């Protein structure tokens, strides 16, 4: 694989990261909307299903945050490598 091939692959990877980030941000917006509706509806209930729902919403938001950070780190490292190889 030539340097130009490597650069092209990295650029495609960066585009895929941008696309994934955009998709995940849309999913996060939908999660925020759903959470905004669900939590007030569930307020005051200590039922096991409600507790699991709250925990699931919180866990989903956390996973999205972690994944967005990983995507940002991947793009940052890829861009730095592209800069290093010219």
Secondary structure as GFF3:
##gff-version 3
##sequence-region A 1 86
A	DSSP	alpha_helix	3	42	.	.	.	ID=ss1
A	DSSP	alpha_helix	48	85	.	.	.	ID=ss2
###
